[in-house]
Amino acid sequence: MIEQHLDIPTADGAMNGFVVYPEEGGPHPVVLFYMDAPGKREELHDMARRMAAVGYYVVLPNLYYRRTRDFWLQERTEAAMAVMFGHMHSLTNDLVTQDTAAMLRFCAAQPGADASRVGAVGYCMSGPFVLAAAAAFPERIKSIAAIHPANMVTDQPDSPHLMVPRVHCESYFGCAEIDKWAPPPVVATLEAALRAAGTPHRIEWYPKVEHGFVFPKRGAIYNRDAAERHWERLFALWRRTLGPAGSA
């Protein structure tokens, strides 16, 4: 495996990120990995390595780079959570769409990446961002997945559920049964929008698990069986929509 910590040029400066991909068999389909609110950290690096190990060129950016290069939530104290929410609320769909454009330009210049085959996966706060990416780059993004996504229906003009008519790729939404950020009425509104738009999609409920169930270091919230199911769903989605490495 080849791993790199590097900066990706953007309109707002250098976006630091983690890139990992197999040493042989390339160029590899690209997976853009959008982080959850606690920030880019070794736990996510390990998840990126697992994605790369099955044949993908994985780009994990620090979406908070405009404010900090190295934030990650180490303890869930009131003060630390306030800092995290400050970083999270500084992001918008438009800003992350700009960052997505920068990542696509970066991948197009990398010999190990097949930038004609790009998928995106977002966790928690990044559920909206993968939808925004697919809406902004319908000719580039071949599939998206949003895992225990947050804020998928808002009262703002850029609410994710309003973007779905511009999303043409296959979409997967893995929803935790116990999740104040995505309760059943919100998911139902999202599903109605997807159906009305004719957007290819699958919404799957993960019973008896909480928001954050995929993260091994989330203590009792982590659910191994549900987490492994999410990996199975991701890998199947990418096989269908991105194909194996070296098959372009």
Secondary structure, 3 states (H helix, E strand, C coil): CEEEEEEEEECCEEEEEEEEECCCCCCEEEEEEECCCCCCCHHHHHHHHHHHHCCCEEEEECCCCCCCCCCCCCCCCHHHHHHHHHHHHCCCHHHHHHHHHHHHHHHHCCCCEEEEEEEEEEEHHHHHHHHHHHHHCCCCEEEEEEECCCCCCCCCCCCHHHHHHHCCCEEEEEEEEECCCCCHHHHHHHHHHHHHHCCCEEEEEEEEEECCCCCCCCHHHCCHHHHHHHHHHHHHHHHHHCCCCCCC
